[in-house]
Amino acid sequence: MSRTRKAVALRHVAFEDLGLLAPVLAAGGWDVGYREAPVDDLADPAIADADLLVVLGGPIGVYEDKEHPFLTQEIALLERRLAAGRPVLGICLGAQLMARALGARVYAGPAKEIGWGALELTEAGRASCLAPLGEPGARVLHWHGDTFDLPQGATRLAGNSLYPNQAYSHGTNTLALQFHIEADPARLNLWYVGHAAELSAAGLSVPELRAAGAVMAARAADQATRIFTPWLARLD
């Protein structure tokens, strides 16, 4: 009888959760639990020993460790897992934290990028689990204002003209996504409320964002399943 694999999701704000990734993990037989990164003990062995660590998004910067000291502990946790080759999936802030843990610079980008958009896959990206993002009509949810240099030894998988480093892998057990494949369009009203100040400051229209999400509603779950299922299946 095979052992049940355990996944821990580090969450920074309640509404940026596993979203469409949750049913994919369930279908794969994963036992999943959340830990709240700002308040939980990140030195808990249950986190370090998890078969998979998923580091989710959040509205803070990697470089804001003086304001948010837990980030130092989170980066140290990632440094240990990445050095050991343990499986890690980083999404948005999670991808930036991974980049920092791998020694790369994380910094403010040229402009806010918020909304649904296409990506350009590299040759490696087209050969990876991200291949569905190269199909006509494929879109991901961007929601970031920071970027990072590609870590040494990493393979760039996707980018666009504004943010060239949008996805990368580092070895066979890691995947870092600056964008959101996991975001469920049906639940994005939580994001629009939670990030209301950011959207207002950026001059973005919530009705327009909601309409763009509605266009992706029928496709998003299938897209997430087709990307995350093969990646999870090949983890060591």
CYANA upper distance limits for C-alpha pairs under 8 A (distance plus 0.5 A):
  4 THR  CA     29 GLY  CA      7.22
  4 THR  CA     30 TRP  CA      6.83
  4 THR  CA     31 ASP  CA      7.19
  5 ARG  CA     29 GLY  CA      7.75
  5 ARG  CA     30 TRP  CA      5.68
  5 ARG  CA     31 ASP  CA      6.60
  5 ARG  CA     50 ALA  CA      8.50
  5 ARG  CA     51 ASP  CA      6.49
  6 LYS  CA     30 TRP  CA      6.21
  6 LYS  CA     31 ASP  CA      5.22
  6 LYS  CA     32 VAL  CA      6.46
  6 LYS  CA     50 ALA  CA      6.02
  6 LYS  CA     51 ASP  CA      5.78
  6 LYS  CA     52 LEU  CA      7.06
  7 ALA  CA     30 TRP  CA      7.04
  7 ALA  CA     31 ASP  CA      6.54
  7 ALA  CA     32 VAL  CA      5.26
  7 ALA  CA     33 GLY  CA      6.99
  7 ALA  CA     50 ALA  CA      6.13
  7 ALA  CA     51 ASP  CA      6.28
  7 ALA  CA     52 LEU  CA      5.06
  7 ALA  CA     53 LEU  CA      6.32
  7 ALA  CA     54 VAL  CA      7.83
  8 VAL  CA     32 VAL  CA      6.33
  8 VAL  CA     33 GLY  CA      5.59
  8 VAL  CA     34 TYR  CA      6.23
  8 VAL  CA     35 ARG  CA      7.41
  8 VAL  CA     47 ILE  CA      6.82
  8 VAL  CA     50 ALA  CA      6.76
  8 VAL  CA     52 LEU  CA      6.85
  8 VAL  CA     53 LEU  CA      5.56
  8 VAL  CA     54 VAL  CA      6.67
  9 ALA  CA     18 LEU  CA      8.03
  9 ALA  CA     32 VAL  CA      7.87
  9 ALA  CA     33 GLY  CA      6.75
  9 ALA  CA     34 TYR  CA      5.28
  9 ALA  CA     35 ARG  CA      6.62
  9 ALA  CA     53 LEU  CA      6.46
  9 ALA  CA     54 VAL  CA      5.06
  9 ALA  CA     55 VAL  CA      6.39
  9 ALA  CA     56 LEU  CA      7.47
 10 LEU  CA     34 TYR  CA      6.54
 10 LEU  CA     35 ARG  CA      5.51
 10 LEU  CA     36 GLU  CA      6.35
 10 LEU  CA     37 ALA  CA      6.07
 10 LEU  CA     53 LEU  CA      7.95
 10 LEU  CA     54 VAL  CA      6.62
 10 LEU  CA     55 VAL  CA      5.39
 10 LEU  CA     56 LEU  CA      6.48
 11 ARG  CA     16 GLU  CA      7.55
 11 ARG  CA     17 ASP  CA      7.01
 11 ARG  CA     34 TYR  CA      7.25
 11 ARG  CA     35 ARG  CA      6.64
 11 ARG  CA     36 GLU  CA      5.48
 11 ARG  CA     37 ALA  CA      6.19
 11 ARG  CA     55 VAL  CA      7.27
 11 ARG  CA     56 LEU  CA      5.95
 11 ARG  CA     57 GLY  CA      7.67
 11 ARG  CA     58 GLY  CA      8.39
 12 HIS  CA     16 GLU  CA      7.89
 12 HIS  CA     36 GLU  CA      6.57
 12 HIS  CA     37 ALA  CA      6.05
 12 HIS  CA     38 PRO  CA      6.89
 12 HIS  CA     56 LEU  CA      7.38
 12 HIS  CA     57 GLY  CA      7.05
 12 HIS  CA     58 GLY  CA      5.86
 13 VAL  CA     17 ASP  CA      8.32
 13 VAL  CA     36 GLU  CA      8.38
 13 VAL  CA     57 GLY  CA      8.30
 13 VAL  CA     58 GLY  CA      6.54
 15 PHE  CA    190 LEU  CA      6.73
 15 PHE  CA    191 TRP  CA      7.14
 15 PHE  CA    194 GLY  CA      8.31
 16 GLU  CA     56 LEU  CA      7.39
 16 GLU  CA     57 GLY  CA      6.69
 16 GLU  CA     58 GLY  CA      7.47
 16 GLU  CA    183 ALA  CA      8.44
 16 GLU  CA    191 TRP  CA      8.03
 17 ASP  CA     56 LEU  CA      7.32
 18 LEU  CA     22 ALA  CA      5.82
 18 LEU  CA     56 LEU  CA      8.03
 18 LEU  CA    182 GLU  CA      6.81
 18 LEU  CA    183 ALA  CA      8.22
 19 GLY  CA    182 GLU  CA      5.78
 19 GLY  CA    183 ALA  CA      5.99
 19 GLY  CA    184 ASP  CA      6.13
 20 LEU  CA     24 VAL  CA      7.65
 20 LEU  CA    181 ILE  CA      8.29
 20 LEU  CA    182 GLU  CA      5.19
 20 LEU  CA    183 ALA  CA      6.74
 20 LEU  CA    184 ASP  CA      6.27
 20 LEU  CA    221 ALA  CA      6.51
 20 LEU  CA    224 ALA  CA      6.98
 20 LEU  CA    225 THR  CA      8.34
 21 LEU  CA     25 LEU  CA      6.75
 21 LEU  CA    182 GLU  CA      5.87
 21 LEU  CA    224 ALA  CA      7.28
 21 LEU  CA    225 THR  CA      7.95
 21 LEU  CA    228 PHE  CA      7.72
 22 ALA  CA     26 ALA  CA      6.75
 23 PRO  CA     27 ALA  CA      6.50
 24 VAL  CA     28 GLY  CA      6.79
 24 VAL  CA    225 THR  CA      6.57
 24 VAL  CA    228 PHE  CA      7.58
 24 VAL  CA    229 THR  CA      6.93
 25 LEU  CA     29 GLY  CA      6.95
 25 LEU  CA     30 TRP  CA      5.83
 25 LEU  CA     31 ASP  CA      8.41
 25 LEU  CA     32 VAL  CA      8.12
 26 ALA  CA     30 TRP  CA      6.02
 26 ALA  CA     31 ASP  CA      7.81
 26 ALA  CA     32 VAL  CA      8.43
 28 GLY  CA    229 THR  CA      8.19
 28 GLY  CA    232 LEU  CA      8.49
 28 GLY  CA    233 ALA  CA      8.38
 35 ARG  CA     40 ASP  CA      6.87
 36 GLU  CA     40 ASP  CA      5.96
 37 ALA  CA     41 ASP  CA      8.36
 37 ALA  CA     42 LEU  CA      7.49
 37 ALA  CA     70 PHE  CA      7.72
 37 ALA  CA     74 GLU  CA      8.04
 38 PRO  CA     68 HIS  CA      8.28
 38 PRO  CA     70 PHE  CA      6.43
 39 VAL  CA     70 PHE  CA      8.45
 42 LEU  CA     47 ILE  CA      7.46
 42 LEU  CA     73 GLN  CA      7.15
 42 LEU  CA     74 GLU  CA      7.21
 42 LEU  CA     77 LEU  CA      7.84
 43 ALA  CA     47 ILE  CA      7.85
 43 ALA  CA     48 ALA  CA      7.86
 43 ALA  CA     73 GLN  CA      8.34
 43 ALA  CA     77 LEU  CA      8.09
 44 ASP  CA     48 ALA  CA      7.37
 45 PRO  CA     49 ASP  CA      6.27
 46 ALA  CA     50 ALA  CA      6.51
 47 ILE  CA     53 LEU  CA      7.92
 48 ALA  CA     77 LEU  CA      7.61
 48 ALA  CA     81 ARG  CA      7.67
 51 ASP  CA     86 ARG  CA      7.84
 51 ASP  CA     87 PRO  CA      7.19
 52 LEU  CA     86 ARG  CA      7.81
 52 LEU  CA     87 PRO  CA      5.55
 52 LEU  CA     88 VAL  CA      6.33
 52 LEU  CA     89 LEU  CA      8.16
 53 LEU  CA     87 PRO  CA      6.94
 53 LEU  CA     88 VAL  CA      5.37
 53 LEU  CA     89 LEU  CA      6.83
 54 VAL  CA     88 VAL  CA      6.36
 54 VAL  CA     89 LEU  CA      5.22
 54 VAL  CA     90 GLY  CA      6.35
 54 VAL  CA     91 ILE  CA      8.23
 54 VAL  CA     94 GLY  CA      8.29
 55 VAL  CA     88 VAL  CA      8.10
 55 VAL  CA     89 LEU  CA      6.76
 55 VAL  CA     90 GLY  CA      5.28
 55 VAL  CA     91 ILE  CA      6.68
 55 VAL  CA     93 LEU  CA      8.17
 55 VAL  CA     94 GLY  CA      5.09
 55 VAL  CA     95 ALA  CA      8.19
 56 LEU  CA     90 GLY  CA      6.76
 56 LEU  CA     91 ILE  CA      5.57
 56 LEU  CA     92 CYS  CA      7.29
 56 LEU  CA     93 LEU  CA      7.01
 56 LEU  CA     94 GLY  CA      5.71
 57 GLY  CA     91 ILE  CA      6.21
 57 GLY  CA     92 CYS  CA      5.48
 57 GLY  CA     93 LEU  CA      5.00
 57 GLY  CA     94 GLY  CA      6.27
 58 GLY  CA     92 CYS  CA      8.10
 58 GLY  CA     93 LEU  CA      6.34
 59 PRO  CA     93 LEU  CA      8.33
 60 ILE  CA     64 GLU  CA      7.50
 60 ILE  CA     93 LEU  CA      8.12
 61 GLY  CA     93 LEU  CA      7.82
 61 GLY  CA    146 ASP  CA      7.70
 62 VAL  CA     71 LEU  CA      7.46
 62 VAL  CA     93 LEU  CA      7.85
 62 VAL  CA     96 GLN  CA      7.27
 62 VAL  CA     97 LEU  CA      6.60
 62 VAL  CA    100 ARG  CA      8.17
 62 VAL  CA    106 VAL  CA      7.31
 63 TYR  CA    106 VAL  CA      7.62
 63 TYR  CA    107 TYR  CA      7.84
 64 GLU  CA     68 HIS  CA      6.61
 64 GLU  CA     71 LEU  CA      8.42
 65 ASP  CA     69 PRO  CA      5.36
 65 ASP  CA     70 PHE  CA      7.70
 65 ASP  CA     71 LEU  CA      6.03
 65 ASP  CA     72 THR  CA      6.83
 69 PRO  CA     73 GLN  CA      8.00
 70 PHE  CA     74 GLU  CA      6.75
 71 LEU  CA     75 ILE  CA      6.57
 72 THR  CA     76 ALA  CA      6.75
 73 GLN  CA     77 LEU  CA      6.67
 74 GLU  CA     78 LEU  CA      6.81
 74 GLU  CA     97 LEU  CA      8.42
 75 ILE  CA     79 GLU  CA      6.57
 75 ILE  CA     97 LEU  CA      6.71
 75 ILE  CA     98 MET  CA      7.84
 75 ILE  CA    100 ARG  CA      7.70
 75 ILE  CA    101 ALA  CA      5.94
 76 ALA  CA     80 ARG  CA      6.88
 76 ALA  CA    101 ALA  CA      7.55
 77 LEU  CA     81 ARG  CA      6.90
 78 LEU  CA     82 LEU  CA      6.36
 78 LEU  CA     97 LEU  CA      8.28
 78 LEU  CA     98 MET  CA      6.99
 78 LEU  CA    101 ALA  CA      6.50
 79 GLU  CA     83 ALA  CA      6.47
 79 GLU  CA     98 MET  CA      8.39
 79 GLU  CA    101 ALA  CA      5.46
 79 GLU  CA    102 LEU  CA      7.26
 80 ARG  CA     84 ALA  CA      6.73
 81 ARG  CA     85 GLY  CA      6.68
 81 ARG  CA     86 ARG  CA      5.61
 81 ARG  CA     87 PRO  CA      8.01
 81 ARG  CA     88 VAL  CA      8.13
 82 LEU  CA     86 ARG  CA      6.42
 82 LEU  CA     87 PRO  CA      8.17
 82 LEU  CA     88 VAL  CA      7.95
 82 LEU  CA    101 ALA  CA      8.47
 82 LEU  CA    102 LEU  CA      8.18
 82 LEU  CA    174 THR  CA      8.47
 85 GLY  CA    171 GLY  CA      7.91
 85 GLY  CA    173 ASN  CA      7.06
 86 ARG  CA    173 ASN  CA      6.95
 86 ARG  CA    174 THR  CA      8.36
 87 PRO  CA    173 ASN  CA      5.03
 87 PRO  CA    174 THR  CA      5.99
 87 PRO  CA    235 LEU  CA      7.34
 87 PRO  CA    236 ASP  CA      8.10
 88 VAL  CA    173 ASN  CA      7.02
 88 VAL  CA    174 THR  CA      5.36
 88 VAL  CA    175 LEU  CA      7.10
 89 LEU  CA     94 GLY  CA      8.11
 89 LEU  CA     95 ALA  CA      8.21
 89 LEU  CA    174 THR  CA      6.26
 89 LEU  CA    175 LEU  CA      5.48
 89 LEU  CA    176 ALA  CA      6.34
 89 LEU  CA    177 LEU  CA      8.44
 90 GLY  CA     94 GLY  CA      4.54
 90 GLY  CA     95 ALA  CA      4.78
 90 GLY  CA     96 GLN  CA      8.25
 90 GLY  CA     97 LEU  CA      8.29
 90 GLY  CA     98 MET  CA      7.21
 90 GLY  CA    175 LEU  CA      6.87
 90 GLY  CA    176 ALA  CA      5.11
 90 GLY  CA    177 LEU  CA      6.57
 91 ILE  CA     95 ALA  CA      5.59
 91 ILE  CA    176 ALA  CA      6.58
 91 ILE  CA    177 LEU  CA      5.38
 91 ILE  CA    178 GLN  CA      6.33
 91 ILE  CA    179 PHE  CA      7.14
 91 ILE  CA    180 HIS  CA      7.18
 92 CYS  CA     96 GLN  CA      6.99
 92 CYS  CA    143 TRP  CA      8.28
 92 CYS  CA    144 HIS  CA      7.69
 92 CYS  CA    176 ALA  CA      8.37
 92 CYS  CA    177 LEU  CA      6.43
 92 CYS  CA    178 GLN  CA      4.63
 92 CYS  CA    179 PHE  CA      6.06
 92 CYS  CA    180 HIS  CA      7.46
 93 LEU  CA     97 LEU  CA      6.61
 93 LEU  CA    178 GLN  CA      7.84
 94 GLY  CA     98 MET  CA      6.67
 94 GLY  CA    176 ALA  CA      7.86
 94 GLY  CA    177 LEU  CA      8.47
 95 ALA  CA     99 ALA  CA      6.74
 95 ALA  CA    176 ALA  CA      5.10
 95 ALA  CA    177 LEU  CA      6.10
 95 ALA  CA    178 GLN  CA      6.30
 96 GLN  CA    100 ARG  CA      6.80
 96 GLN  CA    106 VAL  CA      6.99
 96 GLN  CA    147 THR  CA      7.61
 96 GLN  CA    148 PHE  CA      6.99
 96 GLN  CA    178 GLN  CA      7.90
 97 LEU  CA    101 ALA  CA      6.62
 98 MET  CA    102 LEU  CA      6.68
 98 MET  CA    176 ALA  CA      7.84
 99 ALA  CA    103 GLY  CA      7.00
 99 ALA  CA    104 ALA  CA      5.77
 99 ALA  CA    105 ARG  CA      7.76
 99 ALA  CA    106 VAL  CA      7.74
 99 ALA  CA    148 PHE  CA      7.33
 99 ALA  CA    149 ASP  CA      8.05
 99 ALA  CA    150 LEU  CA      7.70
 99 ALA  CA    151 PRO  CA      6.33
100 ARG  CA    104 ALA  CA      5.46
100 ARG  CA    105 ARG  CA      6.60
100 ARG  CA    106 VAL  CA      6.88
102 LEU  CA    151 PRO  CA      6.46
102 LEU  CA    152 GLN  CA      7.91
103 GLY  CA    151 PRO  CA      7.00
103 GLY  CA    152 GLN  CA      8.14
104 ALA  CA    148 PHE  CA      7.32
104 ALA  CA    149 ASP  CA      6.13
104 ALA  CA    150 LEU  CA      7.09
104 ALA  CA    151 PRO  CA      5.45
104 ALA  CA    152 GLN  CA      7.87
105 ARG  CA    148 PHE  CA      6.04
105 ARG  CA    149 ASP  CA      6.03
106 VAL  CA    146 ASP  CA      7.64
106 VAL  CA    147 THR  CA      6.31
106 VAL  CA    148 PHE  CA      4.72
106 VAL  CA    149 ASP  CA      7.18
107 TYR  CA    146 ASP  CA      6.08
107 TYR  CA    147 THR  CA      6.09
107 TYR  CA    148 PHE  CA      6.56
108 ALA  CA    145 GLY  CA      6.65
108 ALA  CA    146 ASP  CA      4.73
108 ALA  CA    147 THR  CA      6.53
109 GLY  CA    145 GLY  CA      5.88
109 GLY  CA    146 ASP  CA      5.05
109 GLY  CA    147 THR  CA      5.71
109 GLY  CA    163 TYR  CA      8.14
110 PRO  CA    145 GLY  CA      8.01
110 PRO  CA    162 LEU  CA      7.81
111 ALA  CA    145 GLY  CA      6.48
111 ALA  CA    162 LEU  CA      8.45
112 LYS  CA    143 TRP  CA      8.08
112 LYS  CA    144 HIS  CA      6.47
112 LYS  CA    145 GLY  CA      4.91
112 LYS  CA    146 ASP  CA      8.47
112 LYS  CA    202 ALA  CA      7.84
113 GLU  CA    142 HIS  CA      6.40
113 GLU  CA    143 TRP  CA      6.24
113 GLU  CA    144 HIS  CA      6.03
113 GLU  CA    145 GLY  CA      6.65
114 ILE  CA    141 LEU  CA      7.77
114 ILE  CA    142 HIS  CA      5.40
114 ILE  CA    143 TRP  CA      4.81
114 ILE  CA    144 HIS  CA      6.91
115 GLY  CA    141 LEU  CA      6.05
115 GLY  CA    142 HIS  CA      5.75
115 GLY  CA    143 TRP  CA      7.10
115 GLY  CA    209 LEU  CA      6.88
115 GLY  CA    212 ALA  CA      8.38
116 TRP  CA    139 ARG  CA      6.39
116 TRP  CA    140 VAL  CA      5.90
116 TRP  CA    141 LEU  CA      4.99
116 TRP  CA    142 HIS  CA      6.54
116 TRP  CA    209 LEU  CA      8.41
116 TRP  CA    212 ALA  CA      7.24
116 TRP  CA    213 GLY  CA      7.82
117 GLY  CA    139 ARG  CA      5.47
117 GLY  CA    140 VAL  CA      6.12
117 GLY  CA    141 LEU  CA      7.07
117 GLY  CA    142 HIS  CA      7.56
118 ALA  CA    133 LEU  CA      8.06
118 ALA  CA    137 GLY  CA      8.34
118 ALA  CA    138 ALA  CA      6.72
118 ALA  CA    139 ARG  CA      5.21
118 ALA  CA    140 VAL  CA      6.89
119 LEU  CA    133 LEU  CA      7.48
119 LEU  CA    134 GLY  CA      7.89
119 LEU  CA    139 ARG  CA      7.89
119 LEU  CA    140 VAL  CA      8.30
119 LEU  CA    158 ALA  CA      6.90
119 LEU  CA    159 GLY  CA      6.30
119 LEU  CA    160 ASN  CA      6.14
120 GLU  CA    134 GLY  CA      7.55
120 GLU  CA    158 ALA  CA      6.08
120 GLU  CA    159 GLY  CA      6.01
120 GLU  CA    160 ASN  CA      6.32
121 LEU  CA    125 GLY  CA      5.52
121 LEU  CA    126 ARG  CA      6.33
121 LEU  CA    130 LEU  CA      8.49
121 LEU  CA    131 ALA  CA      8.23
121 LEU  CA    133 LEU  CA      8.08
121 LEU  CA    134 GLY  CA      6.98
121 LEU  CA    157 LEU  CA      6.33
121 LEU  CA    158 ALA  CA      4.80
121 LEU  CA    159 GLY  CA      7.12
122 THR  CA    126 ARG  CA      6.69
122 THR  CA    156 ARG  CA      7.50
122 THR  CA    157 LEU  CA      5.71
122 THR  CA    158 ALA  CA      6.08
122 THR  CA    159 GLY  CA      8.41
123 GLU  CA    127 ALA  CA      7.01
123 GLU  CA    157 LEU  CA      8.01
124 ALA  CA    128 SER  CA      6.75
124 ALA  CA    155 THR  CA      7.96
124 ALA  CA    156 ARG  CA      7.82
124 ALA  CA    157 LEU  CA      6.21
125 GLY  CA    129 CYS  CA      8.02
125 GLY  CA    130 LEU  CA      6.46
125 GLY  CA    131 ALA  CA      6.87
125 GLY  CA    156 ARG  CA      7.85
125 GLY  CA    157 LEU  CA      4.52
125 GLY  CA    158 ALA  CA      6.58
126 ARG  CA    130 LEU  CA      7.07
126 ARG  CA    131 ALA  CA      5.11
126 ARG  CA    134 GLY  CA      7.56
126 ARG  CA    157 LEU  CA      8.20
127 ALA  CA    131 ALA  CA      6.81
128 SER  CA    157 LEU  CA      8.37
129 CYS  CA    226 ARG  CA      8.24
129 CYS  CA    227 ILE  CA      5.62
129 CYS  CA    228 PHE  CA      7.70
129 CYS  CA    230 PRO  CA      6.90
129 CYS  CA    231 TRP  CA      6.55
130 LEU  CA    134 GLY  CA      8.23
130 LEU  CA    157 LEU  CA      8.41
130 LEU  CA    227 ILE  CA      6.20
131 ALA  CA    135 GLU  CA      8.05
131 ALA  CA    227 ILE  CA      8.18
132 PRO  CA    138 ALA  CA      7.70
132 PRO  CA    223 GLN  CA      7.35
132 PRO  CA    226 ARG  CA      7.70
132 PRO  CA    227 ILE  CA      7.42
133 LEU  CA    138 ALA  CA      5.70
133 LEU  CA    139 ARG  CA      7.40
133 LEU  CA    223 GLN  CA      8.47
134 GLY  CA    138 ALA  CA      7.16
139 ARG  CA    216 MET  CA      8.07
140 VAL  CA    179 PHE  CA      7.00
140 VAL  CA    180 HIS  CA      6.50
140 VAL  CA    181 ILE  CA      6.25
141 LEU  CA    179 PHE  CA      6.38
141 LEU  CA    180 HIS  CA      5.53
141 LEU  CA    181 ILE  CA      7.24
141 LEU  CA    183 ALA  CA      7.71
142 HIS  CA    178 GLN  CA      8.14
142 HIS  CA    179 PHE  CA      5.42
142 HIS  CA    180 HIS  CA      6.81
143 TRP  CA    179 PHE  CA      7.25
143 TRP  CA    180 HIS  CA      8.21
144 HIS  CA    178 GLN  CA      8.25
144 HIS  CA    179 PHE  CA      8.37
147 THR  CA    163 TYR  CA      7.54
147 THR  CA    165 ASN  CA      7.91
148 PHE  CA    165 ASN  CA      7.55
149 ASP  CA    165 ASN  CA      7.69
150 LEU  CA    154 ALA  CA      7.07
150 LEU  CA    155 THR  CA      8.50
150 LEU  CA    156 ARG  CA      7.68
150 LEU  CA    165 ASN  CA      7.07
150 LEU  CA    168 TYR  CA      8.26
153 GLY  CA    170 HIS  CA      7.01
154 ALA  CA    168 TYR  CA      6.79
154 ALA  CA    169 SER  CA      6.12
154 ALA  CA    170 HIS  CA      5.02
154 ALA  CA    171 GLY  CA      7.89
155 THR  CA    168 TYR  CA      5.78
155 THR  CA    169 SER  CA      5.75
155 THR  CA    170 HIS  CA      6.80
156 ARG  CA    165 ASN  CA      7.25
156 ARG  CA    166 GLN  CA      8.39
156 ARG  CA    167 ALA  CA      6.57
156 ARG  CA    168 TYR  CA      4.90
156 ARG  CA    169 SER  CA      7.28
157 LEU  CA    166 GLN  CA      7.94
157 LEU  CA    167 ALA  CA      5.64
157 LEU  CA    168 TYR  CA      5.50
157 LEU  CA    169 SER  CA      7.74
158 ALA  CA    164 PRO  CA      7.80
158 ALA  CA    165 ASN  CA      7.06
158 ALA  CA    166 GLN  CA      5.79
158 ALA  CA    167 ALA  CA      5.55
158 ALA  CA    168 TYR  CA      7.66
159 GLY  CA    163 TYR  CA      6.46
159 GLY  CA    164 PRO  CA      4.68
159 GLY  CA    165 ASN  CA      5.58
159 GLY  CA    166 GLN  CA      5.04
159 GLY  CA    167 ALA  CA      7.29
160 ASN  CA    164 PRO  CA      5.56
160 ASN  CA    165 ASN  CA      8.21
160 ASN  CA    166 GLN  CA      7.87
165 ASN  CA    178 GLN  CA      8.35
166 GLN  CA    177 LEU  CA      6.61
166 GLN  CA    178 GLN  CA      5.43
166 GLN  CA    179 PHE  CA      7.37
167 ALA  CA    175 LEU  CA      7.97
167 ALA  CA    176 ALA  CA      5.94
167 ALA  CA    177 LEU  CA      5.08
167 ALA  CA    178 GLN  CA      6.48
167 ALA  CA    179 PHE  CA      8.48
168 TYR  CA    175 LEU  CA      6.61
168 TYR  CA    176 ALA  CA      5.84
168 TYR  CA    177 LEU  CA      7.42
169 SER  CA    173 ASN  CA      8.49
169 SER  CA    174 THR  CA      6.01
169 SER  CA    175 LEU  CA      5.22
169 SER  CA    176 ALA  CA      6.69
170 HIS  CA    174 THR  CA      6.08
170 HIS  CA    175 LEU  CA      7.50
172 THR  CA    235 LEU  CA      7.89
173 ASN  CA    235 LEU  CA      6.22
173 ASN  CA    236 ASP  CA      7.38
181 ILE  CA    220 ALA  CA      7.94
181 ILE  CA    223 GLN  CA      8.16
181 ILE  CA    224 ALA  CA      6.28
182 GLU  CA    224 ALA  CA      6.74
183 ALA  CA    187 ARG  CA      8.34
183 ALA  CA    188 LEU  CA      7.88
184 ASP  CA    188 LEU  CA      7.00
184 ASP  CA    217 ALA  CA      8.14
184 ASP  CA    220 ALA  CA      7.54
184 ASP  CA    221 ALA  CA      7.91
185 PRO  CA    213 GLY  CA      5.75
185 PRO  CA    214 ALA  CA      7.11
185 PRO  CA    216 MET  CA      7.54
185 PRO  CA    217 ALA  CA      6.05
185 PRO  CA    220 ALA  CA      8.01
186 ALA  CA    214 ALA  CA      8.36
186 ALA  CA    217 ALA  CA      7.44
187 ARG  CA    191 TRP  CA      8.20
188 LEU  CA    192 TYR  CA      6.86
188 LEU  CA    210 ARG  CA      8.27
189 ASN  CA    193 VAL  CA      6.79
189 ASN  CA    210 ARG  CA      8.31
190 LEU  CA    194 GLY  CA      6.51
191 TRP  CA    195 HIS  CA      6.22
191 TRP  CA    196 ALA  CA      8.37
192 TYR  CA    196 ALA  CA      6.02
192 TYR  CA    199 LEU  CA      8.14
192 TYR  CA    206 VAL  CA      7.25
195 HIS  CA    199 LEU  CA      6.74
196 ALA  CA    200 SER  CA      6.60
197 ALA  CA    201 ALA  CA      6.61
198 GLU  CA    202 ALA  CA      6.68
199 LEU  CA    203 GLY  CA      6.67
199 LEU  CA    204 LEU  CA      5.82
199 LEU  CA    205 SER  CA      7.99
199 LEU  CA    206 VAL  CA      8.20
200 SER  CA    204 LEU  CA      6.64
200 SER  CA    205 SER  CA      8.45
204 LEU  CA    209 LEU  CA      8.49
205 SER  CA    209 LEU  CA      6.83
206 VAL  CA    210 ARG  CA      6.49
207 PRO  CA    211 ALA  CA      6.62
208 GLU  CA    212 ALA  CA      6.75
209 LEU  CA    213 GLY  CA      6.69
210 ARG  CA    214 ALA  CA      6.74
211 ALA  CA    215 VAL  CA      7.10
212 ALA  CA    216 MET  CA      7.30
213 GLY  CA    217 ALA  CA      6.65
214 ALA  CA    218 ALA  CA      8.43
216 MET  CA    220 ALA  CA      6.14
217 ALA  CA    221 ALA  CA      8.21
218 ALA  CA    222 ASP  CA      8.46
219 ARG  CA    223 GLN  CA      6.61
220 ALA  CA    224 ALA  CA      6.64
221 ALA  CA    225 THR  CA      6.63
222 ASP  CA    226 ARG  CA      6.62
223 GLN  CA    227 ILE  CA      6.79
224 ALA  CA    228 PHE  CA      6.41
225 THR  CA    229 THR  CA      6.06
226 ARG  CA    230 PRO  CA      7.54
227 ILE  CA    231 TRP  CA      7.26
228 PHE  CA    232 LEU  CA      6.53
229 THR  CA    233 ALA  CA      6.65
230 PRO  CA    234 ARG  CA      6.98
231 TRP  CA    235 LEU  CA      7.33
